[in-house]
Amino acid sequence: MKTVILLKDRVYQLRKAEGLTQHQLGEILGLTSKSISMLESGGRSTTIDKLVILAEHFHVSTDYLVGITDDPTWRGDPEGMA
């Protein structure tokens, strides 16, 4: 599925750009590093709750994460940025 491909690639790119390890991202999401590895390899998807946490942490839209748009612009509350 195209969404899984985009999600895995975007999570990987965002994590690397921020200099996070899979373990560190896992701690942010409440997941194991193995779960992050599986997410980045396309072996698993994620829940809406975790998708929102990813978007808030990386300051990108959920639409960007799942491939609806190529515009990563954060549209959330600037005061609520993680």
C-alpha positions as CSV (number, residue, x, y, z in Angstrom):
1,M,0.0,0.0,0.0
2,K,1.3,3.4,-1.0
3,T,0.5,5.0,2.5
4,V,2.7,2.4,4.3
5,I,5.6,3.1,1.9
6,L,5.4,6.8,2.4
7,L,5.0,6.5,6.2
8,K,8.0,4.3,6.6
9,D,10.2,6.5,4.4
10,R,9.0,9.7,6.0
11,V,9.5,8.4,9.6
12,Y,13.0,7.2,8.7
13,Q,13.9,10.5,7.0
14,L,12.5,12.7,9.9
15,R,14.2,10.6,12.5
16,K,17.6,10.7,10.8
17,A,17.3,14.5,10.2
18,E,16.7,15.0,13.9
19,G,19.6,12.7,14.8
20,L,17.4,10.3,16.8
21,T,18.1,6.6,17.2
22,Q,15.3,4.1,16.8
23,H,15.5,3.6,20.6
24,Q,15.0,7.4,21.2
25,L,12.1,7.6,18.8
26,G,10.6,4.5,20.5
27,E,10.7,6.2,23.9
28,I,8.9,9.3,22.4
29,L,6.2,7.0,21.0
30,G,6.1,4.5,23.8
31,L,7.3,1.7,21.5
32,T,10.3,-0.5,21.4
33,S,13.2,0.1,19.0
34,K,12.1,-3.2,17.3
35,S,8.7,-1.6,16.7
36,I,10.3,1.4,15.2
37,S,12.5,-0.8,13.0
38,M,9.4,-2.6,11.8
39,L,7.6,0.7,11.1
40,E,10.6,2.0,9.1
41,S,10.8,-1.2,7.1
42,G,7.1,-1.3,6.3
43,G,6.5,-4.4,8.4
44,R,3.9,-2.6,10.5
45,S,1.8,0.4,10.4
46,T,0.8,2.5,13.4
47,T,-2.2,3.8,15.3
48,I,-3.8,7.2,14.8
49,D,-2.6,8.2,18.3
50,K,1.0,7.4,17.4
51,L,0.7,9.2,14.0
52,V,-0.4,12.3,15.9
53,I,2.5,12.0,18.3
54,L,4.9,11.7,15.3
55,A,3.4,14.7,13.6
56,E,3.5,16.8,16.8
57,H,7.1,15.8,17.6
58,F,8.5,16.4,14.1
59,H,6.2,19.5,13.5
60,V,4.7,18.1,10.3
61,S,1.2,17.4,9.3
62,T,-0.3,13.9,9.5
63,D,-1.3,14.4,5.8
64,Y,2.4,14.6,5.0
65,L,3.3,11.5,7.0
66,V,0.7,9.4,5.2
67,G,1.4,10.8,1.7
68,I,-1.8,12.9,1.1
69,T,0.5,15.9,0.5
70,D,4.2,16.5,0.0
71,D,3.9,19.7,2.0
72,P,5.1,19.0,5.5
73,T,3.9,22.3,6.9
74,W,2.7,22.0,10.5
75,R,-0.8,23.2,11.0
76,G,-1.1,22.5,14.7
77,D,-1.2,24.9,17.6
78,P,2.2,26.6,17.8
79,E,1.9,26.7,21.6
80,G,1.4,22.9,21.6
81,M,4.5,22.0,19.7
82,A,6.6,19.4,21.4
